Amino acid sequence: MAIQFDDWQDVKVAYEVARLGTLTAAAESLGVHHSTVLRRVNNLEENLDARLFHRHARGYTVTEIGAKLFATAKAINAELEKLHNDIIAADSQLRGSLLLTTVSGFIDVLSEVCEQFQSLHPQVRLEVILDQNRLRLDHGQAHIAVRAGPRPDEGDYIAQHLAELSSGFYASKSYIEKYGLPKTLQQLEQHSFVSGVAGYNAKVPYFAWVDEHIAPAQIKLRVSETSEATRAIVRGLGIGGLQHEVADQYPDLVPVLAKELVWPTDLWLVTHHLVHRTAKVQAFSQLLKAYFKKLKN
């Protein structure tokens, strides 16, 4: 009869008996009761329909069949240990792919960190997945996620707070030269806006504000990606919302009603507990946290 997968623990226990020669010694080695060892040995022999040990007053010695089984078990155990060591080595090495996922609006903020990481660890292939949907880290769709909003509460995820980022309205100098800079909320009625396509950016607060407070005729352009909104605002197509950290990269942009209109949001570094301590995940995470710490100071 073939050994079933569920019987492997029986093999491990019986192997200890073969190695040490007595049930008592095997029980002490394994940290279990004497009766547990006896039960597992008997269960293995019954499943195999074979006698694996000669039982005598001094203890247990293996039969010819038992010797073959335990030699195989020893070889399998050695291979499993080698596999385990290979896995540990892979986790400790900076190579292979690192998958980072976030929304397009954060790529401008994260680009400096990505550049630093690639400069320090050129042997790691960094892949950035921009997706409004949250990829499943527990399914291996990404190693690291940078998420905005409430603290992620998935049970197997590790969430670390990176920063509180704020967003506001901006317009380019070229737009202001043509249409002026609004000084009050009421004056916004005289201006054009850039916003998001319905269904693509439901969680972007400034897009939601525009849709709620600005007349549809004033919205001259809708985009599915916040990065495209940034380009449109820089080109002077209208007033639109941007993270302050993104807007700071464009000296041609001017804040609009900065005191009246501001949207704070928390930013989180999210990893799955199975890959959290791997070398490449830790290397990128440390750079990311250092970047936002410097930004805060």
C-alpha positions as a Markdown table, in Angstrom:
| # | Residue | x | y | z |
|---|---|---|---|---|
| 1 | Met | 0.0 | 0.0 | 0.0 |
| 2 | Ala | 1.3 | 3.4 | -0.9 |
| 3 | Ile | 2.2 | 5.8 | 1.9 |
| 4 | Gln | -0.3 | 8.6 | 2.1 |
| 5 | Phe | 0.7 | 12.2 | 2.6 |
| 6 | Asp | -1.0 | 12.3 | 6.0 |
| 7 | Asp | 1.3 | 9.4 | 7.1 |
| 8 | Trp | 4.6 | 11.5 | 6.8 |
| 9 | Gln | 4.5 | 12.3 | 10.5 |
| 10 | Asp | 4.4 | 8.6 | 11.3 |
| 11 | Val | 7.5 | 8.1 | 9.2 |
| 12 | Lys | 9.3 | 10.9 | 11.0 |
| 13 | Val | 8.5 | 9.4 | 14.4 |
| 14 | Ala | 9.4 | 5.9 | 13.3 |
| 15 | Tyr | 12.7 | 7.2 | 11.9 |
| 16 | Glu | 13.6 | 8.6 | 15.3 |
| 17 | Val | 12.9 | 5.1 | 16.8 |
| 18 | Ala | 15.2 | 3.6 | 14.2 |
| 19 | Arg | 17.9 | 6.2 | 14.9 |
| 20 | Leu | 17.8 | 6.0 | 18.7 |
| 21 | Gly | 16.7 | 2.4 | 19.3 |
| 22 | Thr | 14.0 | 2.8 | 21.9 |
| 23 | Leu | 10.5 | 4.3 | 22.1 |
| 24 | Thr | 11.5 | 6.3 | 25.2 |
| 25 | Ala | 14.5 | 7.9 | 23.6 |
| 26 | Ala | 12.4 | 8.8 | 20.5 |
| 27 | Ala | 9.7 | 10.3 | 22.7 |
| 28 | Glu | 12.2 | 12.4 | 24.6 |
| 29 | Ser | 13.8 | 13.6 | 21.3 |
| 30 | Leu | 10.5 | 14.5 | 19.8 |
| 31 | Gly | 9.0 | 16.0 | 23.0 |
| 32 | Val | 6.0 | 13.7 | 22.9 |
| 33 | His | 4.5 | 10.9 | 25.1 |
| 34 | His | 5.8 | 7.4 | 24.9 |
| 35 | Ser | 2.3 | 6.2 | 23.9 |
| 36 | Thr | 2.2 | 8.6 | 20.9 |
| 37 | Val | 5.4 | 7.1 | 19.5 |
| 38 | Leu | 4.1 | 3.6 | 19.9 |
| 39 | Arg | 0.8 | 4.5 | 18.2 |
| 40 | Arg | 2.5 | 6.1 | 15.3 |
| 41 | Val | 4.9 | 3.2 | 14.8 |
| 42 | Asn | 2.0 | 0.7 | 14.8 |
| 43 | Asn | 0.0 | 2.9 | 12.5 |
| 44 | Leu | 2.8 | 3.1 | 10.0 |
| 45 | Glu | 3.3 | -0.7 | 10.0 |
| 46 | Glu | -0.4 | -1.2 | 9.6 |
| 47 | Asn | -0.7 | 1.2 | 6.7 |
| 48 | Leu | 2.3 | -0.4 | 4.9 |
| 49 | Asp | 1.3 | -3.9 | 5.9 |
| 50 | Ala | 4.9 | -4.6 | 6.7 |
| 51 | Arg | 7.0 | -5.1 | 9.9 |
| 52 | Leu | 9.6 | -2.3 | 10.2 |
| 53 | Phe | 11.1 | -3.3 | 13.5 |
| 54 | His | 12.3 | -6.3 | 15.5 |
| 55 | Arg | 11.0 | -5.7 | 19.0 |
| 56 | His | 13.1 | -7.1 | 21.9 |
| 57 | Ala | 13.9 | -6.4 | 25.5 |
| 58 | Arg | 16.7 | -3.9 | 24.7 |
| 59 | Gly | 14.5 | -1.9 | 22.3 |
| 60 | Tyr | 13.9 | -1.7 | 18.6 |
| 61 | Thr | 16.0 | -2.7 | 15.6 |
| 62 | Val | 15.0 | -2.2 | 12.0 |
| 63 | Thr | 14.1 | -5.0 | 9.6 |
| 64 | Glu | 15.4 | -5.1 | 6.1 |
| 65 | Ile | 12.2 | -3.4 | 4.8 |
| 66 | Gly | 12.5 | -0.9 | 7.6 |
| 67 | Ala | 16.1 | -0.1 | 6.7 |
| 68 | Lys | 15.1 | 0.7 | 3.1 |
| 69 | Leu | 12.2 | 2.9 | 4.2 |
| 70 | Phe | 14.3 | 4.9 | 6.7 |
| 71 | Ala | 17.2 | 5.3 | 4.2 |
| 72 | Thr | 14.6 | 6.8 | 1.8 |
| 73 | Ala | 13.1 | 8.9 | 4.6 |
| 74 | Lys | 16.6 | 10.3 | 5.5 |
| 75 | Ala | 17.3 | 11.2 | 1.9 |
| 76 | Ile | 13.9 | 12.9 | 1.6 |
| 77 | Asn | 14.5 | 14.8 | 4.9 |
| 78 | Ala | 17.9 | 16.0 | 3.6 |
| 79 | Glu | 16.3 | 17.3 | 0.4 |
| 80 | Leu | 13.6 | 19.1 | 2.4 |
| 81 | Glu | 16.3 | 20.7 | 4.5 |
| 82 | Lys | 18.2 | 21.8 | 1.4 |
| 83 | Leu | 15.0 | 23.2 | -0.1 |
| 84 | His | 14.4 | 25.1 | 3.1 |
| 85 | Asn | 17.9 | 26.5 | 3.1 |
| 86 | Asp | 17.5 | 27.5 | -0.6 |
| 87 | Ile | 14.3 | 29.4 | 0.3 |
| 88 | Ile | 16.0 | 31.2 | 3.1 |
| 89 | Ala | 18.9 | 32.1 | 0.8 |
| 90 | Ala | 16.5 | 33.4 | -1.8 |
| 91 | Asp | 14.8 | 35.5 | 0.8 |
| 92 | Ser | 18.1 | 37.0 | 1.9 |
| 93 | Gln | 19.4 | 37.8 | -1.6 |
| 94 | Leu | 18.7 | 41.0 | -3.5 |
| 95 | Arg | 17.8 | 39.7 | -6.9 |
| 96 | Gly | 14.8 | 38.7 | -9.1 |
| 97 | Ser | 11.7 | 40.9 | -9.4 |
| 98 | Leu | 10.1 | 43.2 | -7.0 |
| 99 | Leu | 6.5 | 44.1 | -7.7 |
| 100 | Leu | 5.2 | 47.4 | -6.5 |
| 101 | Thr | 1.6 | 48.5 | -6.9 |
| 102 | Thr | 0.0 | 51.9 | -6.3 |
| 103 | Val | -2.4 | 54.3 | -8.1 |
| 104 | Ser | -1.0 | 56.5 | -10.9 |
| 105 | Gly | -1.3 | 59.6 | -8.8 |
| 106 | Phe | 1.5 | 58.5 | -6.5 |
| 107 | Ile | 4.0 | 57.5 | -9.2 |
| 108 | Asp | 5.4 | 61.1 | -9.3 |
| 109 | Val | 5.9 | 60.9 | -5.5 |
| 110 | Leu | 7.5 | 57.5 | -5.6 |
| 111 | Ser | 9.7 | 58.0 | -8.7 |
| 112 | Glu | 12.7 | 59.2 | -6.6 |
| 113 | Val | 12.5 | 56.2 | -4.4 |
| 114 | Cys | 12.3 | 53.9 | -7.4 |
| 115 | Glu | 15.4 | 55.6 | -8.9 |
| 116 | Gln | 17.4 | 55.2 | -5.7 |
| 117 | Phe | 16.4 | 51.5 | -5.3 |
| 118 | Gln | 17.5 | 50.7 | -8.9 |
| 119 | Ser | 20.7 | 52.6 | -8.4 |
| 120 | Leu | 21.6 | 50.7 | -5.2 |
| 121 | His | 20.3 | 47.3 | -6.4 |
| 122 | Pro | 20.6 | 47.0 | -10.2 |
| 123 | Gln | 20.3 | 43.2 | -10.0 |
| 124 | Val | 16.6 | 43.5 | -8.8 |
| 125 | Arg | 14.1 | 44.1 | -11.6 |
| 126 | Leu | 11.6 | 46.7 | -10.3 |
| 127 | Glu | 8.1 | 46.4 | -11.8 |
| 128 | Val | 5.5 | 49.1 | -10.9 |
| 129 | Ile | 1.9 | 48.2 | -11.5 |
| 130 | Leu | -0.4 | 51.3 | -11.6 |
| 131 | Asp | -4.0 | 50.1 | -10.9 |
| 132 | Gln | -7.0 | 51.8 | -9.3 |
| 133 | Asn | -8.0 | 48.3 | -8.0 |
| 134 | Arg | -6.3 | 46.8 | -5.0 |
| 135 | Leu | -4.1 | 43.9 | -6.1 |
| 136 | Arg | -4.1 | 40.8 | -3.9 |
| 137 | Leu | -0.8 | 40.6 | -2.1 |
| 138 | Asp | -1.8 | 37.3 | -0.6 |
| 139 | His | -2.1 | 35.9 | -4.1 |
| 140 | Gly | 1.4 | 37.1 | -5.1 |
| 141 | Gln | 0.0 | 39.8 | -7.5 |
| 142 | Ala | 2.5 | 42.3 | -5.8 |
| 143 | His | 5.1 | 42.3 | -3.1 |
| 144 | Ile | 4.5 | 45.9 | -1.9 |
| 145 | Ala | 1.5 | 48.2 | -2.1 |
| 146 | Val | 1.4 | 51.9 | -1.4 |
| 147 | Arg | -2.2 | 52.8 | -0.5 |
| 148 | Ala | -4.0 | 55.9 | 0.4 |
| 149 | Gly | -7.0 | 56.2 | 2.8 |
| 150 | Pro | -7.9 | 54.3 | 5.9 |
| 151 | Arg | -5.5 | 51.8 | 7.4 |
| 152 | Pro | -5.7 | 48.5 | 5.5 |
| 153 | Asp | -7.2 | 45.8 | 7.7 |
| 154 | Glu | -6.7 | 42.6 | 5.8 |
| 155 | Gly | -5.7 | 40.0 | 8.4 |
| 156 | Asp | -2.4 | 38.7 | 6.8 |
| 157 | Tyr | -1.2 | 42.2 | 5.7 |
| 158 | Ile | 1.3 | 44.4 | 7.5 |
| 159 | Ala | 0.4 | 48.1 | 7.2 |
| 160 | Gln | 2.9 | 50.8 | 8.1 |
| 161 | His | 2.0 | 54.5 | 8.1 |
| 162 | Leu | 4.2 | 56.5 | 5.8 |
| 163 | Ala | 2.8 | 60.0 | 5.9 |
| 164 | Glu | -0.2 | 62.2 | 5.8 |
| 165 | Leu | -0.4 | 63.8 | 2.4 |
| 166 | Ser | -2.5 | 66.8 | 1.5 |
| 167 | Ser | -4.1 | 67.8 | -1.8 |
| 168 | Gly | -5.5 | 71.1 | -3.1 |
| 169 | Phe | -6.4 | 72.9 | -6.3 |
| 170 | Tyr | -3.8 | 74.3 | -8.6 |
| 171 | Ala | -3.7 | 76.2 | -11.9 |
| 172 | Ser | -0.8 | 76.9 | -14.2 |
| 173 | Lys | 0.6 | 80.4 | -14.7 |
| 174 | Ser | -0.5 | 80.3 | -18.3 |
| 175 | Tyr | -4.1 | 79.6 | -17.3 |
| 176 | Ile | -4.1 | 82.4 | -14.7 |
| 177 | Glu | -2.7 | 84.9 | -17.3 |
| 178 | Lys | -5.7 | 84.1 | -19.5 |
| 179 | Tyr | -8.5 | 83.7 | -17.0 |
| 180 | Gly | -7.3 | 85.1 | -13.7 |
| 181 | Leu | -6.9 | 83.5 | -10.2 |
| 182 | Pro | -10.1 | 82.9 | -8.3 |
| 183 | Lys | -10.1 | 84.5 | -4.9 |
| 184 | Thr | -13.3 | 83.1 | -3.5 |
| 185 | Leu | -15.3 | 79.9 | -3.8 |
| 186 | Gln | -18.0 | 81.8 | -5.7 |
| 187 | Gln | -15.5 | 82.9 | -8.3 |
| 188 | Leu | -14.9 | 79.2 | -9.2 |
| 189 | Glu | -18.1 | 79.4 | -11.2 |
| 190 | Gln | -16.2 | 81.4 | -13.8 |
| 191 | His | -13.5 | 78.8 | -14.4 |
| 192 | Ser | -12.8 | 75.6 | -16.2 |
| 193 | Phe | -11.8 | 72.3 | -14.4 |
| 194 | Val | -10.0 | 69.1 | -14.9 |
| 195 | Ser | -11.6 | 66.1 | -13.2 |
| 196 | Gly | -11.9 | 62.3 | -13.3 |
| 197 | Val | -13.9 | 59.9 | -15.4 |
| 198 | Ala | -16.9 | 58.5 | -13.5 |
| 199 | Gly | -16.1 | 55.0 | -12.1 |
| 200 | Tyr | -12.3 | 55.3 | -12.4 |
| 201 | Asn | -11.5 | 57.7 | -9.5 |
| 202 | Ala | -14.2 | 57.2 | -6.9 |
| 203 | Lys | -11.7 | 57.5 | -4.0 |
| 204 | Val | -9.9 | 60.7 | -5.2 |
| 205 | Pro | -11.3 | 63.4 | -2.9 |
| 206 | Tyr | -10.8 | 66.4 | -5.1 |
| 207 | Phe | -12.4 | 64.7 | -8.1 |
| 208 | Ala | -15.4 | 64.0 | -5.9 |
| 209 | Trp | -15.5 | 67.6 | -4.8 |
| 210 | Val | -15.5 | 68.9 | -8.4 |
| 211 | Asp | -18.3 | 66.5 | -9.3 |
| 212 | Glu | -20.4 | 67.7 | -6.4 |
| 213 | His | -19.8 | 71.4 | -6.5 |
| 214 | Ile | -18.9 | 72.4 | -10.1 |
| 215 | Ala | -21.4 | 72.6 | -12.9 |
| 216 | Pro | -20.8 | 69.8 | -15.6 |
| 217 | Ala | -20.4 | 72.5 | -18.3 |
| 218 | Gln | -17.3 | 73.9 | -16.5 |
| 219 | Ile | -15.5 | 70.5 | -16.5 |
| 220 | Lys | -13.6 | 70.8 | -19.8 |
| 221 | Leu | -11.6 | 67.5 | -19.4 |
| 222 | Arg | -12.1 | 64.2 | -17.6 |
| 223 | Val | -9.3 | 61.7 | -17.3 |
| 224 | Ser | -9.1 | 58.1 | -16.0 |
| 225 | Glu | -5.7 | 58.6 | -14.4 |
| 226 | Thr | -4.5 | 61.2 | -12.0 |
| 227 | Ser | -1.2 | 61.4 | -13.7 |
| 228 | Glu | -3.0 | 62.6 | -16.9 |
| 229 | Ala | -4.9 | 65.2 | -14.8 |
| 230 | Thr | -1.5 | 66.5 | -13.7 |
| 231 | Arg | -0.3 | 67.0 | -17.3 |
| 232 | Ala | -3.6 | 68.7 | -18.2 |
| 233 | Ile | -3.3 | 71.1 | -15.3 |
| 234 | Val | 0.3 | 71.9 | -16.1 |
| 235 | Arg | -0.6 | 72.6 | -19.8 |
| 236 | Gly | -3.2 | 75.1 | -18.6 |
| 237 | Leu | -6.4 | 73.2 | -19.6 |
| 238 | Gly | -8.1 | 74.1 | -16.3 |
| 239 | Ile | -8.0 | 74.1 | -12.5 |
| 240 | Gly | -7.6 | 70.8 | -10.9 |
| 241 | Gly | -6.7 | 68.9 | -7.7 |
| 242 | Leu | -3.1 | 67.7 | -7.1 |
| 243 | Gln | -1.2 | 66.4 | -4.1 |
| 244 | His | 1.0 | 69.2 | -2.8 |
| 245 | Glu | 4.1 | 67.0 | -3.1 |
| 246 | Val | 3.3 | 66.4 | -6.8 |
| 247 | Ala | 2.5 | 70.1 | -7.4 |
| 248 | Asp | 5.8 | 71.1 | -5.8 |
| 249 | Gln | 7.7 | 69.5 | -8.7 |
| 250 | Tyr | 6.1 | 72.0 | -11.2 |
| 251 | Pro | 7.2 | 75.6 | -10.5 |
| 252 | Asp | 4.7 | 76.9 | -13.0 |
| 253 | Leu | 1.7 | 75.8 | -10.8 |
| 254 | Val | 0.0 | 78.2 | -8.4 |
| 255 | Pro | -2.2 | 77.1 | -5.5 |
| 256 | Val | -5.9 | 78.0 | -5.8 |
| 257 | Leu | -7.9 | 78.8 | -2.6 |
| 258 | Ala | -5.3 | 76.8 | -0.6 |
| 259 | Lys | -6.8 | 77.7 | 2.8 |
| 260 | Glu | -10.4 | 76.9 | 1.8 |
| 261 | Leu | -9.9 | 73.7 | -0.1 |
| 262 | Val | -7.6 | 71.0 | 1.3 |
| 263 | Trp | -7.9 | 67.2 | 1.4 |
| 264 | Pro | -5.6 | 65.3 | 3.8 |
| 265 | Thr | -5.1 | 61.6 | 3.3 |
| 266 | Asp | -3.0 | 58.9 | 5.0 |
| 267 | Leu | -0.5 | 56.9 | 3.0 |
| 268 | Trp | 0.4 | 53.3 | 3.9 |
| 269 | Leu | 3.1 | 50.9 | 3.1 |
| 270 | Val | 1.5 | 47.5 | 2.8 |
| 271 | Thr | 3.1 | 44.0 | 2.6 |
| 272 | His | 2.1 | 40.5 | 3.1 |
| 273 | His | 3.5 | 38.7 | 6.2 |
| 274 | Leu | 5.0 | 35.9 | 4.1 |
| 275 | Val | 7.3 | 38.3 | 2.1 |
| 276 | His | 7.6 | 41.2 | 4.6 |
| 277 | Arg | 11.1 | 40.2 | 5.9 |
| 278 | Thr | 12.6 | 39.2 | 2.5 |
| 279 | Ala | 15.7 | 41.3 | 1.6 |
| 280 | Lys | 14.3 | 43.0 | -1.4 |
| 281 | Val | 11.1 | 44.0 | 0.3 |
| 282 | Gln | 12.9 | 45.3 | 3.3 |
| 283 | Ala | 15.4 | 47.2 | 1.1 |
| 284 | Phe | 12.7 | 49.1 | -0.8 |
| 285 | Ser | 10.6 | 49.6 | 2.4 |
| 286 | Gln | 13.5 | 51.3 | 4.2 |
| 287 | Leu | 14.2 | 53.6 | 1.3 |
| 288 | Leu | 10.5 | 54.5 | 1.1 |
| 289 | Lys | 10.2 | 55.2 | 4.9 |
| 290 | Ala | 13.4 | 57.3 | 4.8 |
| 291 | Tyr | 12.1 | 59.3 | 1.9 |
| 292 | Phe | 8.8 | 60.3 | 3.6 |
| 293 | Lys | 10.7 | 61.0 | 6.9 |
| 294 | Lys | 12.9 | 63.4 | 5.0 |
| 295 | Leu | 9.8 | 64.9 | 3.3 |
| 296 | Lys | 8.1 | 65.4 | 6.7 |
| 297 | Asn | 11.2 | 67.2 | 8.2 |
